[in-house]
Amino acid sequence: MNVQANKIDALLFDLDGTLVDTAADFVFVLNNLRTRYSLLPLEECSIRNTVSNGARALIQLAFNLNEGDALFEQYRN
């Protein structure tokens, strides 16, 4: 008899701050992007409070663009 044990193929985590606080990484990257576009850095707390809202919210915060604005998708990509 060939009995195969349950095999785990993948283990997924939702890294939204539950296991690891990655907000500081987003602060660094977003302010780095702003510097590339000759914009002043944003306060850490404003970025940290927006991270969980996703990429669209971060683009809106960082570049004062709304979905549908001409450059929004370029910045998001």
FENUR-V52509 format. One line per field, one symbol per residue. ss: DSSP state (H for helix, E for strand, L for the rest). phi: phi as a letter, one per 20 degrees, with the letter a starting at -180 (. if undefined). psi: psi as a letter, one per 40 degrees, with the letter a starting at -180 (. if undefined). Layout:
BEGIN
ss: ???
phi: ???
psi: ???
END
This chain:
BEGIN
ss: LLLLLLLLLLLLLLLLLLLLLLHHHHHHHHHHHHHHLLLLLLLHHHHHLLHHHLHHHHHHHHHLLLLLLLLHHHHHL
phi: .ddefgdeebcdceedofeceegfffgffffffffgdldffefgfffgfdgfenffffffffclddgofgegfffff
psi: hhhhihhhdihiihgfeddhheddddddddddddddffiiiihdddddeddeeiddddddddefiihdideddddd.
END
